[in-house]
């Protein structure tokens, strides 16, 4: 095996060992590690300028195409010929166990209409702006309680398990009606299921534990319903035959995983960004009404879910002059699109007055995140409360001492110690 650098800065290896679905072409390896924690890889800028539609080799050995321009990624996500079905042979799964486990469990986010539409309809009405606004006082109370808990701990404290994970797990579990006694259980499940290094067996075992918990909960809510999402779904849709119990459990599991993993990453990475950018922190302290704009810009700049938009084309398509054939895997790089200077001038800057197109951190089209309104509110409440209640919060050590997640489907922080006087 030998390696060298190609013109856009990506490492190329060859020749590959042949397996089913694996290429023998000499292709640059993907994914690319971030150079700096707050921004997508610098190589994206070179790729966008030189080869905006690039064929790469995934960790599984399979080839796929990556798109780096905003217009191309947005077009891909809106195209009905861009399939999300994880069962397709060239689905560009990033981890060895992802596709095998997905074929068994059929997560609805990795399906196409009409199946995807049927499941999406179960949840979309629960996340309307009106419902999310009604949830805000509950979220604020939960978050303030978790800040109180931080004060009771000895310093320094790891902000990931004791705050960010606690916030997102507590909120999504309260919404669904799931007991959140062990918040680390949900973190462990997503740590395994979201890692590119996990095997099919490990992903299956982690999801199996979550499915077992949710299956018992669905049965309990059918007998004794409460005022929560699981009770409403189980009471309305199971008797009507809209979904089976197994399908409902799978959909709930995916909602929990998707609803907490990216939001956890945004809270921790957003907190770190604010700790490193005192001027922005001071502006938000002076103008708390700017928090919504700050959250949206942090979502764009940090782009923690960069490579989540995995598709297989069912028809030939052309992007930026490059034609991709039917049946080939394509990844719309959300971080690259969010840092495209043609769409977002000075893309690395947090501009609280930025105008222009919407960022793609929540996707676009029929598979866009139906929990986006809740996520924005949750991130804003968590960050605002943390810095308002502990204004002298500081990072212990430096960024070099922060443990980042480079092998996860969602970039984020594994461990981050903070402290404050007193």
Phi, psi and omega per residue, in radians:
X1 nan 2.311 3.083
X2 -2.299 2.813 -3.109
X3 -2.479 2.755 3.107
X4 -2.757 3.024 -3.117
X5 -1.769 2.304 3.057
X6 -1.570 3.061 -2.987
X7 -1.059 -0.502 -3.116
X8 -1.601 0.133 3.048
X9 1.640 0.044 3.131
X10 -1.553 2.552 3.092
X11 -1.392 2.397 3.109
X12 -2.039 2.415 3.139
X13 -2.188 2.693 3.090
X14 -3.113 2.783 -0.104
X15 -1.469 2.766 3.133
X16 -1.471 2.659 3.022
X17 -1.357 2.292 -3.052
X18 -1.392 2.297 2.938
X19 -2.359 3.090 3.081
X20 -1.094 2.273 3.101
X21 1.331 0.122 -3.086
X22 -1.857 2.464 -3.056
X23 -1.585 2.602 2.994
X24 -1.763 0.031 3.107
X25 -1.160 2.669 3.007
X26 -1.522 1.870 -3.053
X27 -2.255 2.667 3.040
X28 -1.170 2.494 -3.127
X29 -1.331 2.526 3.080
X30 -2.453 2.484 0.198
X31 -1.408 2.972 -3.131
X32 -1.889 2.327 -3.132
X33 -1.249 2.479 3.088
X34 -1.161 2.445 3.036
X35 -1.408 -0.640 3.139
X36 -2.282 2.503 -3.029
X37 -1.169 -0.431 -3.040
X38 -1.555 -0.101 -3.047
X39 -2.376 2.657 3.006
X40 -1.045 2.892 -3.103
X41 -0.943 2.437 3.128
X42 -1.077 -0.462 3.136
X43 -1.057 -0.440 3.132
X44 -1.024 -0.656 -3.134
X45 -1.139 -0.708 3.128
X46 -1.189 -0.718 3.127
X47 -1.100 -0.804 -3.113
X48 -1.034 -0.651 -3.112
X49 -1.370 -0.589 -3.011
X50 -1.775 -0.821 -3.065
X51 -2.471 1.293 -2.969
X52 -1.089 -0.363 3.045
X53 -2.059 1.833 -2.949
X54 -2.091 2.365 3.064
X55 -1.552 2.252 -3.053
X56 -2.281 2.986 3.037
X57 -1.974 2.274 -3.105
X58 -1.496 2.930 3.110
X59 -1.029 -0.429 3.111
X60 -1.308 -0.178 -3.063
X61 1.649 -0.168 -3.130
X62 -1.398 2.659 3.017
X63 -1.485 2.727 3.017
X64 -2.774 2.891 3.069
X65 -1.812 2.487 3.014
X66 -2.054 2.429 3.111
X67 -1.886 2.389 -3.047
X68 -2.099 -0.225 -3.124
X69 -1.608 2.497 -3.111
X70 -0.958 -0.851 -3.083
X71 -1.079 -0.670 -3.136
X72 -1.214 -0.781 -3.123
X73 -1.130 -0.749 3.124
X74 -1.094 -0.712 3.116
X75 -1.134 -0.718 3.100
X76 -1.037 -0.821 -3.061
X77 -1.186 -0.400 3.137
X78 -1.627 -0.108 -3.001
X79 -1.507 2.101 3.095
X80 -1.124 -0.270 3.083
X81 -1.474 0.008 3.074
X82 -1.716 1.735 -3.031
X83 -1.434 2.469 3.048
X84 -1.772 0.124 -3.044
X85 -1.230 1.988 -3.071
X86 -1.208 -0.208 -3.137
X87 -1.405 -0.219 -3.088
X88 -1.186 2.431 -3.018
X89 -0.939 -0.679 -3.093
X90 -1.758 0.411 3.071
X91 -1.002 2.221 -2.994
X92 -1.423 1.001 3.111
X93 -1.035 2.453 -3.072
X94 -1.610 -0.318 -3.125
X95 -2.118 2.668 -3.073
X96 -1.073 -0.613 -3.080
X97 -1.651 -0.098 -3.016
X98 -1.133 -0.870 -3.048
X99 -1.238 -0.744 -3.132
X100 -1.063 -0.787 3.117
X101 -1.162 -0.673 -3.136
X102 -1.148 -0.621 3.108
X103 -1.138 -0.621 3.135
X104 -1.284 -0.747 -3.012
X105 -1.637 -0.309 3.140
X106 0.863 1.049 3.059
X107 -1.053 2.316 -2.992
X108 -1.129 -0.405 3.110
X109 -1.236 -0.241 3.094
X110 -1.930 0.672 3.066
X111 -2.301 2.990 3.109
X112 -1.951 2.899 2.965
X113 -1.054 2.583 0.123
X114 -1.511 -0.210 -3.123
X115 -1.049 -0.837 -3.122
X116 -1.065 -0.744 -3.132
X117 -1.073 -0.708 -3.124
X118 -1.071 -0.757 -3.127
X119 -1.322 -0.653 -3.140
X120 -1.046 -0.668 -3.139
X121 -1.107 -0.449 3.109
X122 -1.099 -0.590 -2.960
X123 -1.887 -0.508 -2.934
X124 -1.043 -0.604 3.140
X125 -1.205 -0.326 3.133
X126 -1.436 -0.166 -3.040
X127 -2.138 0.499 3.088
X128 -1.203 2.738 3.106
X129 -0.952 -0.640 -3.139
X130 -1.138 -0.776 3.138
X131 -1.159 -0.695 3.137
X132 -1.136 -0.721 3.112
X133 -1.097 -0.654 3.098
X134 -1.160 -0.470 3.120
X135 -1.374 -0.322 -2.982
X136 -0.951 -0.836 3.122
X137 -1.014 -0.659 3.110
X138 -1.135 -0.764 3.132
X139 -1.124 -0.755 3.136
X140 -1.063 -0.711 3.128
X141 -1.154 -0.761 3.111
X142 -1.082 -0.768 -3.098
X143 -1.183 -0.743 3.107
X144 -1.066 -0.640 3.092
X145 -1.131 -0.636 3.128
X146 -1.264 -0.551 3.018
X147 -1.170 -0.679 3.048
X148 -1.030 -0.718 3.120
X149 -1.087 -0.660 3.100
X150 -1.034 -0.733 -3.132
X151 -1.088 -0.493 -3.093
X152 -1.455 -0.166 -3.122
X153 -1.544 2.700 3.030
X154 -1.250 2.551 -3.135
X155 -1.762 2.580 0.034
X156 -1.300 2.879 -3.116
X157 -2.297 2.501 3.072
X158 -1.403 2.003 -3.041
X159 -1.224 -0.348 -3.067
X160 -1.207 -1.072 -3.114
X161 -1.291 -0.587 -2.998
X162 -1.496 -0.171 3.098
X163 -2.391 -1.164 -3.024
X164 -1.042 -0.900 3.133
X165 -1.153 -0.664 3.120
X166 -1.109 -0.710 3.124
X167 -1.079 -0.971 -3.016
X168 -1.183 -0.679 -3.141
X169 -1.200 -0.753 -3.133
X170 -1.109 -0.729 -3.107
X171 -1.182 -0.872 -3.088
X172 -1.165 -0.619 3.117
X173 -1.220 -0.641 3.080
X174 -1.129 -0.698 3.122
X175 -1.107 -0.773 -3.076
X176 -1.430 -0.397 -3.047
X177 1.547 0.469 -3.134
X178 -1.700 2.314 3.069
X179 -1.039 2.350 -3.120
X180 -2.052 0.657 -3.114
X181 -1.092 -0.634 -3.104
X182 -2.064 1.525 -3.066
X183 -1.186 -0.458 3.140
X184 -1.228 -0.391 3.086
X185 -1.040 -0.793 -3.109
X186 -1.206 -0.617 3.081
X187 -1.135 -0.708 3.136
X188 -1.112 -0.715 3.138
X189 -1.066 -0.828 -3.100
X190 -1.286 -0.491 3.077
X191 -1.082 -0.711 -3.140
X192 -1.359 -0.856 -3.045
X193 -1.191 -0.424 -3.105
X194 -1.703 -0.017 -3.110
X195 -1.488 2.392 3.091
X196 -1.270 -0.188 -3.114
X197 -1.658 -0.135 -3.090
X198 -1.316 2.482 3.065
X199 -1.436 2.935 3.085
X200 -1.023 -0.698 -3.131
X201 -1.135 -0.725 3.140
X202 -1.173 -0.746 3.092
X203 -1.095 -0.786 -3.140
X204 -1.063 -0.702 -3.134
X205 -1.171 -0.738 3.136
X206 -1.120 -0.801 3.118
X207 -1.164 -0.592 3.122
X208 -1.063 -0.686 3.098
X209 -1.117 -0.729 3.133
X210 -1.193 -0.733 3.119
X211 -1.072 -0.687 3.141
X212 -1.107 -0.776 3.112
X213 -1.076 -0.796 -3.086
X214 -1.235 -0.608 3.085
X215 -1.050 -0.763 3.090
X216 -1.129 -0.639 3.139
X217 -1.178 -0.749 3.123
X218 -1.032 -0.775 3.113
X219 -1.067 -0.748 -3.139
X220 -1.138 -0.691 -3.127
X221 -1.252 -0.494 3.073
X222 -1.160 -0.642 -3.140
X223 -1.363 -0.736 -3.091
X224 -2.325 1.470 -3.089
X225 -1.219 2.665 3.066
X226 -2.217 -2.941 3.134
X227 -1.664 1.288 -3.106
X228 -2.659 2.956 -3.045
X229 -1.139 -0.746 -3.127
X230 -1.072 -0.745 3.117
X231 -1.074 -0.751 -3.124
X232 -1.160 -0.769 -3.118
X233 -1.169 -0.788 -3.124
X234 -1.163 -0.677 -3.096
X235 -1.297 -0.527 -3.077
X236 -1.647 -0.794 -2.930
X237 -1.644 -0.508 3.105
X238 -1.199 -0.819 3.104
X239 -1.105 -0.557 -3.125
X240 -1.374 -0.216 -3.129
X241 1.359 0.250 3.121
X242 -1.087 -0.688 3.082
X243 -2.414 2.767 2.999
X244 -1.516 2.904 3.122
X245 -1.100 -0.684 3.136
X246 -1.130 -0.718 3.117
X247 -1.135 -0.710 -3.139
X248 -1.126 -0.754 3.129
X249 -1.066 -0.769 3.122
X250 -1.090 -0.749 -3.135
X251 -1.137 -0.706 3.101
X252 -1.128 -0.704 3.127
X253 -1.077 -0.792 3.141
X254 -1.152 -0.595 3.111
X255 -1.147 -0.705 3.109
X256 -1.141 -0.829 -3.107
X257 -1.089 -0.855 -3.119
X258 -1.198 -0.575 -3.044
X259 -1.352 -0.295 -3.105
X260 -2.029 -0.497 -3.009
X261 -1.188 -0.935 -3.121
X262 -1.172 -0.605 -3.138
X263 -1.211 -0.681 3.050
X264 -1.027 -0.806 3.139
X265 -1.091 -0.693 -3.125
X266 -1.186 -0.639 3.139
X267 -1.161 -0.812 -3.100
X268 -1.236 -0.815 -3.118
X269 -1.207 -0.618 3.069
X270 -1.132 -0.711 3.089
X271 -1.102 -0.732 3.118
X272 -1.104 -0.743 3.116
X273 -1.032 -0.776 -3.116
X274 -1.188 -0.623 3.085
X275 -1.121 -0.519 -3.121
X276 -1.613 -0.083 -3.106
X277 -2.285 1.458 -3.034
X278 -1.103 -0.591 -3.099
X279 -1.132 -0.733 3.108
X280 -1.149 -0.720 3.124
X281 -1.067 -0.745 3.139
X282 -1.146 -0.685 3.114
X283 -1.095 -0.703 -3.140
X284 -1.271 -0.518 3.056
X285 -1.201 -0.665 3.132
X286 -1.317 -0.635 -3.085
X287 -2.225 1.331 -3.123
X288 -1.082 -0.287 3.090
X289 -1.218 -0.195 3.138
X290 -1.547 0.020 -3.122
X291 -1.021 -0.758 3.117
X292 -1.009 -0.731 3.109
X293 -1.148 -0.680 3.134
X294 -1.130 -0.732 3.126
X295 -1.079 -0.755 -3.119
X296 -1.137 -0.692 3.102
X297 -1.205 -0.665 3.075
X298 -1.104 -0.693 3.084
X299 -1.042 -0.724 -3.130
X300 -1.235 -0.890 -3.052
X301 -1.151 -0.814 -3.060
X302 -1.307 -0.632 3.052
X303 0.737 1.065 -3.038
X304 -1.203 -0.424 -3.134
X305 -1.753 0.727 -2.983
X306 -0.861 -0.845 -2.994
X307 -1.957 0.664 3.128
X308 -1.524 -0.283 -3.060
X309 -1.515 1.487 -3.079
X310 -1.777 2.228 -3.077
X311 -2.434 2.788 2.956
X312 -2.212 2.236 -3.135
X313 -1.326 2.346 3.047
X314 -1.702 -0.164 3.056
X315 -2.460 2.706 3.108
X316 -1.095 2.414 3.107
X317 -2.436 2.711 3.105
X318 -2.103 2.252 3.104
X319 -2.203 2.189 3.131
X320 0.813 0.751 3.065
X321 1.456 -0.046 3.124
X322 -1.861 2.205 -3.138
X323 -1.630 2.291 3.107
X324 -2.011 2.288 -3.058
X325 -1.391 2.808 3.060
X326 -1.062 2.458 3.112
X327 1.600 -0.051 -3.116
X328 -1.670 2.571 3.131
X329 -1.402 2.453 -3.119
X330 -2.382 2.415 3.069
X331 -2.081 2.080 3.040
X332 -1.493 1.907 -3.064
X333 -1.357 1.827 -3.056
X334 -1.143 -0.670 3.120
X335 -1.153 -0.730 3.094
X336 -1.091 -0.740 3.115
X337 -1.120 -0.722 -3.123
X338 -1.221 -0.242 3.117
X339 -1.996 0.314 3.083
X340 -1.302 2.008 -3.084
X341 -1.141 -0.330 3.074
X342 -1.221 -0.430 3.109
X343 -1.761 -0.604 -3.063
X344 -2.317 1.580 3.112
X345 -0.971 2.514 -3.065
X346 0.857 1.063 -2.946
X347 -1.092 -0.408 -3.121
X348 -1.427 -0.192 -3.106
X349 -1.479 2.472 2.951
X350 -1.488 1.878 -3.103
X351 -1.962 1.844 -3.072
X352 -1.222 -0.192 3.101
X353 -1.961 0.341 -3.069
X354 -1.109 2.317 3.035
X355 -1.998 2.943 3.105
X356 2.135 -2.756 -3.038
X357 -1.235 2.811 3.088
X358 -1.308 2.474 3.064
X359 -1.215 2.927 -3.040
X360 -1.925 0.339 -3.097
X361 -1.090 -0.465 3.075
X362 -1.762 0.271 -3.112
X363 1.399 -2.796 -3.090
X364 -2.897 2.653 3.088
X365 1.401 -2.726 -3.014
X366 -1.143 -0.348 3.126
X367 -1.829 0.233 3.115
X368 -1.081 2.655 -3.044
X369 -1.157 2.064 -3.137
X370 -1.315 -0.220 3.104
X371 -1.675 0.274 -3.052
X372 -1.049 -0.721 -3.120
X373 -1.123 -0.742 3.097
X374 -1.124 -0.761 -3.118
X375 -1.068 -0.783 3.125
X376 -1.035 -0.810 -3.127
X377 -1.119 -0.765 -3.094
X378 -1.118 -0.791 3.117
X379 -1.083 -0.798 -3.137
X380 -1.074 -0.808 3.135
X381 -1.098 -0.769 -3.098
X382 -1.115 -0.800 -3.114
X383 -1.259 -0.749 -3.125
X384 -1.097 -0.781 -3.123
X385 -1.145 -0.723 -3.122
X386 -1.050 -0.856 -3.070
X387 -1.406 -0.419 3.056
X388 -1.291 -0.730 -3.078
X389 -1.424 -0.486 3.122
X390 -2.260 1.262 -3.041
X391 -1.135 -0.373 -3.125
X392 -1.708 0.365 3.094
X393 -1.002 2.410 3.137
X394 -2.507 2.719 3.108
X395 -1.434 2.351 3.069
X396 -1.432 2.136 -3.061
X397 1.387 -2.477 3.119
X398 -2.302 -3.065 -3.139
X399 -1.040 -0.531 3.126
X400 -1.082 -0.376 -3.140
X401 -1.566 -0.085 3.130
X402 -1.469 2.376 3.139
X403 -1.659 1.948 -3.099
X404 -1.714 2.706 3.123
X405 -1.678 1.733 -3.141
X406 -1.655 -0.282 -3.068
X407 -1.841 0.259 -3.112
X408 -1.781 2.683 3.066
X409 -1.070 -0.495 3.082
X410 -2.004 2.105 3.110
X411 -1.211 2.514 3.132
X412 -3.077 -2.722 -3.057
X413 -2.045 2.261 3.080
X414 -1.515 -0.695 -3.135
X415 -2.618 2.366 -3.099
X416 -2.667 1.889 -3.077
X417 -1.580 2.321 3.124
X418 -2.247 2.871 3.096
X419 -2.664 3.124 3.097
X420 -2.867 2.751 -3.120
X421 -1.180 2.804 3.034
X422 2.001 nan nan
